[in-house]
Amino acid sequence: MSLFRIVVKQKHYANGIKLEQGMSVEVASSYSNPLTTNGGHEVQDAFIRKYGIDLKKNCGLSSVYLDVHKIS
C-alpha cells in the first residue's frame, strides 16, 4: 500500500462548487494511481472528508485539475 498526495493544480468552478489551486488530500491506496483506478473513489471520499467537496458534481475528478504525487 502506498501513500499519495493529490493536489488541485488550477482553480475550477462548476455546479456551484469551487476548487482552489493548492487544495490537497492524502490517500493511502493499493492502486498505482488512485485517481484513475476504481473511478477515483478514494480521492472522492478524501475530498468529501476534508473539504466537504463533491468532485464528481464539480466535474473535477480528472487529471486536468488534479496532480497525483506518490509520497511513499
mmJSON file of the N, C-alpha and C atoms, coordinates in Angstrom:
{"data_MODEL":{"atom_site":{
"group_PDB":["ATOM","ATOM","ATOM","ATOM","ATOM","ATOM","ATOM","ATOM","ATOM","ATOM","ATOM","ATOM","ATOM","ATOM","ATOM","ATOM","ATOM","ATOM","ATOM","ATOM","ATOM","ATOM","ATOM","ATOM","ATOM","ATOM","ATOM","ATOM","ATOM","ATOM","ATOM","ATOM","ATOM","ATOM","ATOM","ATOM","ATOM","ATOM","ATOM","ATOM","ATOM","ATOM","ATOM","ATOM","ATOM","ATOM","ATOM","ATOM","ATOM","ATOM","ATOM","ATOM","ATOM","ATOM","ATOM","ATOM","ATOM","ATOM","ATOM","ATOM","ATOM","ATOM","ATOM","ATOM","ATOM","ATOM","ATOM","ATOM","ATOM","ATOM","ATOM","ATOM","ATOM","ATOM","ATOM","ATOM","ATOM","ATOM","ATOM","ATOM","ATOM","ATOM","ATOM","ATOM","ATOM","ATOM","ATOM","ATOM","ATOM","ATOM","ATOM","ATOM","ATOM","ATOM","ATOM","ATOM","ATOM","ATOM","ATOM","ATOM","ATOM","ATOM","ATOM","ATOM","ATOM","ATOM","ATOM","ATOM","ATOM","ATOM","ATOM","ATOM","ATOM","ATOM","ATOM","ATOM","ATOM","ATOM","ATOM","ATOM","ATOM","ATOM","ATOM","ATOM","ATOM","ATOM","ATOM","ATOM","ATOM","ATOM","ATOM","ATOM","ATOM","ATOM","ATOM","ATOM","ATOM","ATOM","ATOM","ATOM","ATOM","ATOM","ATOM","ATOM","ATOM","ATOM","ATOM","ATOM","ATOM","ATOM","ATOM","ATOM","ATOM","ATOM","ATOM","ATOM","ATOM","ATOM","ATOM","ATOM","ATOM","ATOM","ATOM","ATOM","ATOM","ATOM","ATOM","ATOM","ATOM","ATOM","ATOM","ATOM","ATOM","ATOM","ATOM","ATOM","ATOM","ATOM","ATOM","ATOM","ATOM","ATOM","ATOM","ATOM","ATOM","ATOM","ATOM","ATOM","ATOM","ATOM","ATOM","ATOM","ATOM","ATOM","ATOM","ATOM","ATOM","ATOM","ATOM","ATOM","ATOM","ATOM","ATOM","ATOM","ATOM","ATOM","ATOM","ATOM","ATOM","ATOM","ATOM","ATOM","ATOM","ATOM","ATOM","ATOM"],
"id":[1,2,3,4,5,6,7,8,9,10,11,12,13,14,15,16,17,18,19,20,21,22,23,24,25,26,27,28,29,30,31,32,33,34,35,36,37,38,39,40,41,42,43,44,45,46,47,48,49,50,51,52,53,54,55,56,57,58,59,60,61,62,63,64,65,66,67,68,69,70,71,72,73,74,75,76,77,78,79,80,81,82,83,84,85,86,87,88,89,90,91,92,93,94,95,96,97,98,99,100,101,102,103,104,105,106,107,108,109,110,111,112,113,114,115,116,117,118,119,120,121,122,123,124,125,126,127,128,129,130,131,132,133,134,135,136,137,138,139,140,141,142,143,144,145,146,147,148,149,150,151,152,153,154,155,156,157,158,159,160,161,162,163,164,165,166,167,168,169,170,171,172,173,174,175,176,177,178,179,180,181,182,183,184,185,186,187,188,189,190,191,192,193,194,195,196,197,198,199,200,201,202,203,204,205,206,207,208,209,210,211,212,213,214,215,216],
"type_symbol":["N","C","C","N","C","C","N","C","C","N","C","C","N","C","C","N","C","C","N","C","C","N","C","C","N","C","C","N","C","C","N","C","C","N","C","C","N","C","C","N","C","C","N","C","C","N","C","C","N","C","C","N","C","C","N","C","C","N","C","C","N","C","C","N","C","C","N","C","C","N","C","C","N","C","C","N","C","C","N","C","C","N","C","C","N","C","C","N","C","C","N","C","C","N","C","C","N","C","C","N","C","C","N","C","C","N","C","C","N","C","C","N","C","C","N","C","C","N","C","C","N","C","C","N","C","C","N","C","C","N","C","C","N","C","C","N","C","C","N","C","C","N","C","C","N","C","C","N","C","C","N","C","C","N","C","C","N","C","C","N","C","C","N","C","C","N","C","C","N","C","C","N","C","C","N","C","C","N","C","C","N","C","C","N","C","C","N","C","C","N","C","C","N","C","C","N","C","C","N","C","C","N","C","C","N","C","C","N","C","C","N","C","C","N","C","C"],
"label_atom_id":["N","CA","C","N","CA","C","N","CA","C","N","CA","C","N","CA","C","N","CA","C","N","CA","C","N","CA","C","N","CA","C","N","CA","C","N","CA","C","N","CA","C","N","CA","C","N","CA","C","N","CA","C","N","CA","C","N","CA","C","N","CA","C","N","CA","C","N","CA","C","N","CA","C","N","CA","C","N","CA","C","N","CA","C","N","CA","C","N","CA","C","N","CA","C","N","CA","C","N","CA","C","N","CA","C","N","CA","C","N","CA","C","N","CA","C","N","CA","C","N","CA","C","N","CA","C","N","CA","C","N","CA","C","N","CA","C","N","CA","C","N","CA","C","N","CA","C","N","CA","C","N","CA","C","N","CA","C","N","CA","C","N","CA","C","N","CA","C","N","CA","C","N","CA","C","N","CA","C","N","CA","C","N","CA","C","N","CA","C","N","CA","C","N","CA","C","N","CA","C","N","CA","C","N","CA","C","N","CA","C","N","CA","C","N","CA","C","N","CA","C","N","CA","C","N","CA","C","N","CA","C","N","CA","C","N","CA","C","N","CA","C","N","CA","C","N","CA","C","N","CA","C"],
"label_alt_id":[null,null,null,null,null,null,null,null,null,null,null,null,null,null,null,null,null,null,null,null,null,null,null,null,null,null,null,null,null,null,null,null,null,null,null,null,null,null,null,null,null,null,null,null,null,null,null,null,null,null,null,null,null,null,null,null,null,null,null,null,null,null,null,null,null,null,null,null,null,null,null,null,null,null,null,null,null,null,null,null,null,null,null,null,null,null,null,null,null,null,null,null,null,null,null,null,null,null,null,null,null,null,null,null,null,null,null,null,null,null,null,null,null,null,null,null,null,null,null,null,null,null,null,null,null,null,null,null,null,null,null,null,null,null,null,null,null,null,null,null,null,null,null,null,null,null,null,null,null,null,null,null,null,null,null,null,null,null,null,null,null,null,null,null,null,null,null,null,null,null,null,null,null,null,null,null,null,null,null,null,null,null,null,null,null,null,null,null,null,null,null,null,null,null,null,null,null,null,null,null,null,null,null,null,null,null,null,null,null,null,null,null,null,null,null,null],
"label_comp_id":["MET","MET","MET","SER","SER","SER","LEU","LEU","LEU","PHE","PHE","PHE","ARG","ARG","ARG","ILE","ILE","ILE","VAL","VAL","VAL","VAL","VAL","VAL","LYS","LYS","LYS","GLN","GLN","GLN","LYS","LYS","LYS","HIS","HIS","HIS","TYR","TYR","TYR","ALA","ALA","ALA","ASN","ASN","ASN","GLY","GLY","GLY","ILE","ILE","ILE","LYS","LYS","LYS","LEU","LEU","LEU","GLU","GLU","GLU","GLN","GLN","GLN","GLY","GLY","GLY","MET","MET","MET","SER","SER","SER","VAL","VAL","VAL","GLU","GLU","GLU","VAL","VAL","VAL","ALA","ALA","ALA","SER","SER","SER","SER","SER","SER","TYR","TYR","TYR","SER","SER","SER","ASN","ASN","ASN","PRO","PRO","PRO","LEU","LEU","LEU","THR","THR","THR","THR","THR","THR","ASN","ASN","ASN","GLY","GLY","GLY","GLY","GLY","GLY","HIS","HIS","HIS","GLU","GLU","GLU","VAL","VAL","VAL","GLN","GLN","GLN","ASP","ASP","ASP","ALA","ALA","ALA","PHE","PHE","PHE","ILE","ILE","ILE","ARG","ARG","ARG","LYS","LYS","LYS","TYR","TYR","TYR","GLY","GLY","GLY","ILE","ILE","ILE","ASP","ASP","ASP","LEU","LEU","LEU","LYS","LYS","LYS","LYS","LYS","LYS","ASN","ASN","ASN","CYS","CYS","CYS","GLY","GLY","GLY","LEU","LEU","LEU","SER","SER","SER","SER","SER","SER","VAL","VAL","VAL","TYR","TYR","TYR","LEU","LEU","LEU","ASP","ASP","ASP","VAL","VAL","VAL","HIS","HIS","HIS","LYS","LYS","LYS","ILE","ILE","ILE","SER","SER","SER"],
"label_asym_id":["A","A","A","A","A","A","A","A","A","A","A","A","A","A","A","A","A","A","A","A","A","A","A","A","A","A","A","A","A","A","A","A","A","A","A","A","A","A","A","A","A","A","A","A","A","A","A","A","A","A","A","A","A","A","A","A","A","A","A","A","A","A","A","A","A","A","A","A","A","A","A","A","A","A","A","A","A","A","A","A","A","A","A","A","A","A","A","A","A","A","A","A","A","A","A","A","A","A","A","A","A","A","A","A","A","A","A","A","A","A","A","A","A","A","A","A","A","A","A","A","A","A","A","A","A","A","A","A","A","A","A","A","A","A","A","A","A","A","A","A","A","A","A","A","A","A","A","A","A","A","A","A","A","A","A","A","A","A","A","A","A","A","A","A","A","A","A","A","A","A","A","A","A","A","A","A","A","A","A","A","A","A","A","A","A","A","A","A","A","A","A","A","A","A","A","A","A","A","A","A","A","A","A","A","A","A","A","A","A","A","A","A","A","A","A","A"],
"label_entity_id":["1","1","1","1","1","1","1","1","1","1","1","1","1","1","1","1","1","1","1","1","1","1","1","1","1","1","1","1","1","1","1","1","1","1","1","1","1","1","1","1","1","1","1","1","1","1","1","1","1","1","1","1","1","1","1","1","1","1","1","1","1","1","1","1","1","1","1","1","1","1","1","1","1","1","1","1","1","1","1","1","1","1","1","1","1","1","1","1","1","1","1","1","1","1","1","1","1","1","1","1","1","1","1","1","1","1","1","1","1","1","1","1","1","1","1","1","1","1","1","1","1","1","1","1","1","1","1","1","1","1","1","1","1","1","1","1","1","1","1","1","1","1","1","1","1","1","1","1","1","1","1","1","1","1","1","1","1","1","1","1","1","1","1","1","1","1","1","1","1","1","1","1","1","1","1","1","1","1","1","1","1","1","1","1","1","1","1","1","1","1","1","1","1","1","1","1","1","1","1","1","1","1","1","1","1","1","1","1","1","1","1","1","1","1","1","1"],
"label_seq_id":[1,1,1,2,2,2,3,3,3,4,4,4,5,5,5,6,6,6,7,7,7,8,8,8,9,9,9,10,10,10,11,11,11,12,12,12,13,13,13,14,14,14,15,15,15,16,16,16,17,17,17,18,18,18,19,19,19,20,20,20,21,21,21,22,22,22,23,23,23,24,24,24,25,25,25,26,26,26,27,27,27,28,28,28,29,29,29,30,30,30,31,31,31,32,32,32,33,33,33,34,34,34,35,35,35,36,36,36,37,37,37,38,38,38,39,39,39,40,40,40,41,41,41,42,42,42,43,43,43,44,44,44,45,45,45,46,46,46,47,47,47,48,48,48,49,49,49,50,50,50,51,51,51,52,52,52,53,53,53,54,54,54,55,55,55,56,56,56,57,57,57,58,58,58,59,59,59,60,60,60,61,61,61,62,62,62,63,63,63,64,64,64,65,65,65,66,66,66,67,67,67,68,68,68,69,69,69,70,70,70,71,71,71,72,72,72],
"pdbx_PDB_ins_code":[null,null,null,null,null,null,null,null,null,null,null,null,null,null,null,null,null,null,null,null,null,null,null,null,null,null,null,null,null,null,null,null,null,null,null,null,null,null,null,null,null,null,null,null,null,null,null,null,null,null,null,null,null,null,null,null,null,null,null,null,null,null,null,null,null,null,null,null,null,null,null,null,null,null,null,null,null,null,null,null,null,null,null,null,null,null,null,null,null,null,null,null,null,null,null,null,null,null,null,null,null,null,null,null,null,null,null,null,null,null,null,null,null,null,null,null,null,null,null,null,null,null,null,null,null,null,null,null,null,null,null,null,null,null,null,null,null,null,null,null,null,null,null,null,null,null,null,null,null,null,null,null,null,null,null,null,null,null,null,null,null,null,null,null,null,null,null,null,null,null,null,null,null,null,null,null,null,null,null,null,null,null,null,null,null,null,null,null,null,null,null,null,null,null,null,null,null,null,null,null,null,null,null,null,null,null,null,null,null,null,null,null,null,null,null,null],
"Cartn_x":[0.845,0.0,0.893,0.516,1.297,0.483,1.205,0.58,0.733,-0.353,-0.362,-0.881,-0.336,-0.869,-1.506,-2.758,-3.487,-3.669,-3.219,-3.21,-3.989,-4.839,-5.553,-4.551,-4.405,-3.396,-3.912,-5.247,-5.799,-7.198,-7.603,-8.944,-9.979,-11.097,-12.18,-13.49,-14.472,-15.79,-16.841,-17.661,-18.742,-19.827,-21.073,-22.234,-22.251,-21.79,-21.81,-20.73,-19.768,-18.689,-17.365,-16.559,-15.317,-14.104,-13.162,-11.87,-10.83,-9.978,-8.905,-7.572,-6.715,-5.379,-4.663,-4.022,-3.271,-4.008,-5.325,-6.05,-5.441,-5.277,-4.673,-5.254,-5.166,-5.549,-4.498,-4.419,-3.542,-4.41,-4.021,-4.797,-3.857,-4.195,-3.477,-4.217,-3.479,-4.126,-3.233,-3.868,-3.124,-2.987,-3.631,-3.549,-2.353,-1.916,-0.774,-1.159,-2.436,-2.914,-4.363,-4.582,-5.929,-6.911,-6.42,-7.3,-7.975,-7.249,-7.776,-8.307,-8.027,-8.457,-9.696,-10.615,-11.829,-12.673,-12.645,-13.461,-13.034,-11.829,-11.339,-12.058,-12.677,-13.496,-12.721,-11.47,-10.677,-10.399,-10.116,-9.85,-11.137,-12.213,-13.53,-13.863,-13.706,-14.009,-13.113,-11.84,-10.906,-11.288,-11.702,-12.116,-13.418,-14.307,-15.543,-15.231,-14.353,-13.999,-13.326,-12.358,-11.559,-12.243,-12.846,-13.383,-14.899,-15.535,-16.963,-17.29,-16.313,-16.457,-16.673,-17.709,-18.005,-17.371,-16.251,-15.521,-16.304,-17.138,-17.92,-18.961,-19.623,-20.581,-19.878,-18.643,-17.847,-17.199,-17.242,-16.558,-15.053,-14.524,-13.108,-12.308,-12.92,-12.229,-11.504,-10.445,-9.738,-8.29,-7.416,-6.014,-5.823,-6.86,-6.8,-6.699,-7.392,-7.443,-6.629,-6.264,-5.592,-4.257,-3.251,-1.944,-1.849,-1.278,-1.081,0.417,0.84,2.251,2.358,3.211,3.431,4.398,3.983,4.808,5.683,5.077,5.855,5.194],
"Cartn_y":[-1.172,0.0,1.238,2.223,3.446,4.656,5.715,6.963,7.968,8.627,9.598,10.931,12.009,13.352,13.813,14.204,14.697,16.201,16.992,18.451,19.05,20.04,20.77,21.699,21.575,22.362,23.646,23.812,25.064,25.277,26.537,26.844,26.264,25.832,25.274,25.532,26.064,26.333,25.74,24.855,24.24,23.768,23.896,23.429,23.965,25.21,25.835,25.363,24.587,24.046,24.59,25.127,25.786,25.001,24.739,24.165,25.274,25.365,26.358,25.666,26.323,25.797,25.591,24.44,24.138,23.277,23.134,22.221,20.834,20.113,18.79,17.823,16.559,15.477,14.379,13.545,12.383,11.132,10.179,8.957,7.759,6.78,5.507,4.583,3.997,3.169,2.0,0.9,-0.252,-0.181,0.82,1.003,1.884,1.792,2.602,4.056,4.325,5.689,5.75,6.268,6.264,7.177,8.067,8.973,8.272,7.391,6.744,5.336,4.77,3.411,3.444,2.532,2.389,3.659,4.375,5.58,6.733,6.68,7.749,7.816,6.704,6.651,7.091,6.679,7.025,8.526,9.119,10.558,11.326,10.886,11.492,11.52,10.381,10.288,11.205,11.306,12.15,13.629,14.09,15.485,15.767,14.8,14.982,15.064,14.188,14.199,15.506,15.969,17.123,18.456,18.595,19.891,19.913,18.747,18.689,18.965,18.722,18.991,17.688,17.663,16.515,16.743,16.091,16.287,15.809,14.813,14.325,15.358,16.0,17.054,18.252,18.507,19.621,19.281,18.016,17.531,17.76,17.738,17.985,16.738,15.586,14.326,13.885,14.622,14.416,14.868,14.283,14.688,16.082,16.626,18.005,18.964,18.663,19.543,19.047,17.765,17.184,16.56,16.788,16.125,15.05,13.921,12.819,12.653,12.725,12.558,11.39,10.433,9.306,9.743,9.602,10.02,8.853,7.686,6.51,5.245],
"Cartn_z":[0.0,0.0,0.0,-0.806,-0.946,-0.505,-0.162,0.228,-0.913,-1.273,-2.364,-1.864,-2.417,-2.173,-3.475,-3.405,-4.566,-4.368,-5.357,-5.252,-6.426,-6.125,-7.168,-7.845,-9.174,-9.868,-10.505,-10.604,-11.116,-10.566,-10.468,-9.98,-10.933,-10.34,-11.151,-10.425,-11.156,-10.582,-11.501,-10.959,-11.733,-10.771,-11.196,-10.424,-8.996,-8.821,-7.506,-6.558,-7.055,-6.227,-6.743,-5.817,-6.198,-5.692,-6.599,-6.234,-6.319,-5.312,-5.308,-5.526,-6.27,-6.513,-5.176,-5.025,-3.813,-2.808,-2.939,-2.044,-2.205,-1.098,-1.213,-0.187,-0.519,0.382,0.265,1.291,1.247,1.257,0.423,0.249,0.304,1.123,1.126,0.167,-0.763,-1.777,-2.172,-2.51,-3.013,-4.536,-5.156,-6.604,-6.96,-8.222,-8.661,-8.903,-9.19,-9.351,-8.852,-7.647,-7.074,-7.808,-8.635,-9.373,-10.547,-11.21,-12.411,-12.162,-11.002,-10.699,-9.819,-10.071,-9.269,-9.29,-10.395,-10.542,-9.653,-9.116,-8.25,-6.912,-6.534,-5.316,-4.069,-3.917,-2.735,-2.677,-3.825,-3.899,-3.617,-4.205,-3.985,-2.491,-1.83,-0.402,0.431,0.079,0.827,0.721,-0.456,-0.61,0.137,0.18,0.943,2.436,2.934,4.359,4.766,3.963,4.362,4.073,2.893,2.476,2.302,2.297,2.027,0.567,-0.303,-1.735,-2.49,-3.307,-4.147,-5.523,-5.768,-7.027,-8.244,-8.072,-9.215,-9.638,-8.69,-9.026,-9.652,-9.219,-9.732,-11.07,-11.464,-12.676,-12.584,-11.378,-11.158,-10.851,-10.934,-10.65,-11.911,-12.241,-13.502,-13.36,-14.162,-14.154,-14.752,-15.378,-15.868,-14.686,-13.59,-12.425,-11.24,-11.228,-10.071,-10.444,-9.597,-9.724,-8.655,-9.01,-8.074,-7.859,-6.573,-6.228,-5.251,-5.582,-4.672,-3.594,-2.332,-1.203,-0.73,-0.578,-0.166,-0.622],
"occupancy":[1.0,1.0,1.0,1.0,1.0,1.0,1.0,1.0,1.0,1.0,1.0,1.0,1.0,1.0,1.0,1.0,1.0,1.0,1.0,1.0,1.0,1.0,1.0,1.0,1.0,1.0,1.0,1.0,1.0,1.0,1.0,1.0,1.0,1.0,1.0,1.0,1.0,1.0,1.0,1.0,1.0,1.0,1.0,1.0,1.0,1.0,1.0,1.0,1.0,1.0,1.0,1.0,1.0,1.0,1.0,1.0,1.0,1.0,1.0,1.0,1.0,1.0,1.0,1.0,1.0,1.0,1.0,1.0,1.0,1.0,1.0,1.0,1.0,1.0,1.0,1.0,1.0,1.0,1.0,1.0,1.0,1.0,1.0,1.0,1.0,1.0,1.0,1.0,1.0,1.0,1.0,1.0,1.0,1.0,1.0,1.0,1.0,1.0,1.0,1.0,1.0,1.0,1.0,1.0,1.0,1.0,1.0,1.0,1.0,1.0,1.0,1.0,1.0,1.0,1.0,1.0,1.0,1.0,1.0,1.0,1.0,1.0,1.0,1.0,1.0,1.0,1.0,1.0,1.0,1.0,1.0,1.0,1.0,1.0,1.0,1.0,1.0,1.0,1.0,1.0,1.0,1.0,1.0,1.0,1.0,1.0,1.0,1.0,1.0,1.0,1.0,1.0,1.0,1.0,1.0,1.0,1.0,1.0,1.0,1.0,1.0,1.0,1.0,1.0,1.0,1.0,1.0,1.0,1.0,1.0,1.0,1.0,1.0,1.0,1.0,1.0,1.0,1.0,1.0,1.0,1.0,1.0,1.0,1.0,1.0,1.0,1.0,1.0,1.0,1.0,1.0,1.0,1.0,1.0,1.0,1.0,1.0,1.0,1.0,1.0,1.0,1.0,1.0,1.0,1.0,1.0,1.0,1.0,1.0,1.0,1.0,1.0,1.0,1.0,1.0,1.0],
"B_iso_or_equiv":[0.0,0.0,0.0,0.0,0.0,0.0,0.0,0.0,0.0,0.0,0.0,0.0,0.0,0.0,0.0,0.0,0.0,0.0,0.0,0.0,0.0,0.0,0.0,0.0,0.0,0.0,0.0,0.0,0.0,0.0,0.0,0.0,0.0,0.0,0.0,0.0,0.0,0.0,0.0,0.0,0.0,0.0,0.0,0.0,0.0,0.0,0.0,0.0,0.0,0.0,0.0,0.0,0.0,0.0,0.0,0.0,0.0,0.0,0.0,0.0,0.0,0.0,0.0,0.0,0.0,0.0,0.0,0.0,0.0,0.0,0.0,0.0,0.0,0.0,0.0,0.0,0.0,0.0,0.0,0.0,0.0,0.0,0.0,0.0,0.0,0.0,0.0,0.0,0.0,0.0,0.0,0.0,0.0,0.0,0.0,0.0,0.0,0.0,0.0,0.0,0.0,0.0,0.0,0.0,0.0,0.0,0.0,0.0,0.0,0.0,0.0,0.0,0.0,0.0,0.0,0.0,0.0,0.0,0.0,0.0,0.0,0.0,0.0,0.0,0.0,0.0,0.0,0.0,0.0,0.0,0.0,0.0,0.0,0.0,0.0,0.0,0.0,0.0,0.0,0.0,0.0,0.0,0.0,0.0,0.0,0.0,0.0,0.0,0.0,0.0,0.0,0.0,0.0,0.0,0.0,0.0,0.0,0.0,0.0,0.0,0.0,0.0,0.0,0.0,0.0,0.0,0.0,0.0,0.0,0.0,0.0,0.0,0.0,0.0,0.0,0.0,0.0,0.0,0.0,0.0,0.0,0.0,0.0,0.0,0.0,0.0,0.0,0.0,0.0,0.0,0.0,0.0,0.0,0.0,0.0,0.0,0.0,0.0,0.0,0.0,0.0,0.0,0.0,0.0,0.0,0.0,0.0,0.0,0.0,0.0,0.0,0.0,0.0,0.0,0.0,0.0],
"pdbx_formal_charge":[null,null,null,null,null,null,null,null,null,null,null,null,null,null,null,null,null,null,null,null,null,null,null,null,null,null,null,null,null,null,null,null,null,null,null,null,null,null,null,null,null,null,null,null,null,null,null,null,null,null,null,null,null,null,null,null,null,null,null,null,null,null,null,null,null,null,null,null,null,null,null,null,null,null,null,null,null,null,null,null,null,null,null,null,null,null,null,null,null,null,null,null,null,null,null,null,null,null,null,null,null,null,null,null,null,null,null,null,null,null,null,null,null,null,null,null,null,null,null,null,null,null,null,null,null,null,null,null,null,null,null,null,null,null,null,null,null,null,null,null,null,null,null,null,null,null,null,null,null,null,null,null,null,null,null,null,null,null,null,null,null,null,null,null,null,null,null,null,null,null,null,null,null,null,null,null,null,null,null,null,null,null,null,null,null,null,null,null,null,null,null,null,null,null,null,null,null,null,null,null,null,null,null,null,null,null,null,null,null,null,null,null,null,null,null,null],
"auth_seq_id":[1,1,1,2,2,2,3,3,3,4,4,4,5,5,5,6,6,6,7,7,7,8,8,8,9,9,9,10,10,10,11,11,11,12,12,12,13,13,13,14,14,14,15,15,15,16,16,16,17,17,17,18,18,18,19,19,19,20,20,20,21,21,21,22,22,22,23,23,23,24,24,24,25,25,25,26,26,26,27,27,27,28,28,28,29,29,29,30,30,30,31,31,31,32,32,32,33,33,33,34,34,34,35,35,35,36,36,36,37,37,37,38,38,38,39,39,39,40,40,40,41,41,41,42,42,42,43,43,43,44,44,44,45,45,45,46,46,46,47,47,47,48,48,48,49,49,49,50,50,50,51,51,51,52,52,52,53,53,53,54,54,54,55,55,55,56,56,56,57,57,57,58,58,58,59,59,59,60,60,60,61,61,61,62,62,62,63,63,63,64,64,64,65,65,65,66,66,66,67,67,67,68,68,68,69,69,69,70,70,70,71,71,71,72,72,72],
"auth_comp_id":["MET","MET","MET","SER","SER","SER","LEU","LEU","LEU","PHE","PHE","PHE","ARG","ARG","ARG","ILE","ILE","ILE","VAL","VAL","VAL","VAL","VAL","VAL","LYS","LYS","LYS","GLN","GLN","GLN","LYS","LYS","LYS","HIS","HIS","HIS","TYR","TYR","TYR","ALA","ALA","ALA","ASN","ASN","ASN","GLY","GLY","GLY","ILE","ILE","ILE","LYS","LYS","LYS","LEU","LEU","LEU","GLU","GLU","GLU","GLN","GLN","GLN","GLY","GLY","GLY","MET","MET","MET","SER","SER","SER","VAL","VAL","VAL","GLU","GLU","GLU","VAL","VAL","VAL","ALA","ALA","ALA","SER","SER","SER","SER","SER","SER","TYR","TYR","TYR","SER","SER","SER","ASN","ASN","ASN","PRO","PRO","PRO","LEU","LEU","LEU","THR","THR","THR","THR","THR","THR","ASN","ASN","ASN","GLY","GLY","GLY","GLY","GLY","GLY","HIS","HIS","HIS","GLU","GLU","GLU","VAL","VAL","VAL","GLN","GLN","GLN","ASP","ASP","ASP","ALA","ALA","ALA","PHE","PHE","PHE","ILE","ILE","ILE","ARG","ARG","ARG","LYS","LYS","LYS","TYR","TYR","TYR","GLY","GLY","GLY","ILE","ILE","ILE","ASP","ASP","ASP","LEU","LEU","LEU","LYS","LYS","LYS","LYS","LYS","LYS","ASN","ASN","ASN","CYS","CYS","CYS","GLY","GLY","GLY","LEU","LEU","LEU","SER","SER","SER","SER","SER","SER","VAL","VAL","VAL","TYR","TYR","TYR","LEU","LEU","LEU","ASP","ASP","ASP","VAL","VAL","VAL","HIS","HIS","HIS","LYS","LYS","LYS","ILE","ILE","ILE","SER","SER","SER"],
"auth_asym_id":["A","A","A","A","A","A","A","A","A","A","A","A","A","A","A","A","A","A","A","A","A","A","A","A","A","A","A","A","A","A","A","A","A","A","A","A","A","A","A","A","A","A","A","A","A","A","A","A","A","A","A","A","A","A","A","A","A","A","A","A","A","A","A","A","A","A","A","A","A","A","A","A","A","A","A","A","A","A","A","A","A","A","A","A","A","A","A","A","A","A","A","A","A","A","A","A","A","A","A","A","A","A","A","A","A","A","A","A","A","A","A","A","A","A","A","A","A","A","A","A","A","A","A","A","A","A","A","A","A","A","A","A","A","A","A","A","A","A","A","A","A","A","A","A","A","A","A","A","A","A","A","A","A","A","A","A","A","A","A","A","A","A","A","A","A","A","A","A","A","A","A","A","A","A","A","A","A","A","A","A","A","A","A","A","A","A","A","A","A","A","A","A","A","A","A","A","A","A","A","A","A","A","A","A","A","A","A","A","A","A","A","A","A","A","A","A"],
"auth_atom_id":["N","CA","C","N","CA","C","N","CA","C","N","CA","C","N","CA","C","N","CA","C","N","CA","C","N","CA","C","N","CA","C","N","CA","C","N","CA","C","N","CA","C","N","CA","C","N","CA","C","N","CA","C","N","CA","C","N","CA","C","N","CA","C","N","CA","C","N","CA","C","N","CA","C","N","CA","C","N","CA","C","N","CA","C","N","CA","C","N","CA","C","N","CA","C","N","CA","C","N","CA","C","N","CA","C","N","CA","C","N","CA","C","N","CA","C","N","CA","C","N","CA","C","N","CA","C","N","CA","C","N","CA","C","N","CA","C","N","CA","C","N","CA","C","N","CA","C","N","CA","C","N","CA","C","N","CA","C","N","CA","C","N","CA","C","N","CA","C","N","CA","C","N","CA","C","N","CA","C","N","CA","C","N","CA","C","N","CA","C","N","CA","C","N","CA","C","N","CA","C","N","CA","C","N","CA","C","N","CA","C","N","CA","C","N","CA","C","N","CA","C","N","CA","C","N","CA","C","N","CA","C","N","CA","C","N","CA","C","N","CA","C","N","CA","C","N","CA","C","N","CA","C"],
"pdbx_PDB_model_num":[1,1,1,1,1,1,1,1,1,1,1,1,1,1,1,1,1,1,1,1,1,1,1,1,1,1,1,1,1,1,1,1,1,1,1,1,1,1,1,1,1,1,1,1,1,1,1,1,1,1,1,1,1,1,1,1,1,1,1,1,1,1,1,1,1,1,1,1,1,1,1,1,1,1,1,1,1,1,1,1,1,1,1,1,1,1,1,1,1,1,1,1,1,1,1,1,1,1,1,1,1,1,1,1,1,1,1,1,1,1,1,1,1,1,1,1,1,1,1,1,1,1,1,1,1,1,1,1,1,1,1,1,1,1,1,1,1,1,1,1,1,1,1,1,1,1,1,1,1,1,1,1,1,1,1,1,1,1,1,1,1,1,1,1,1,1,1,1,1,1,1,1,1,1,1,1,1,1,1,1,1,1,1,1,1,1,1,1,1,1,1,1,1,1,1,1,1,1,1,1,1,1,1,1,1,1,1,1,1,1,1,1,1,1,1,1]
}}}
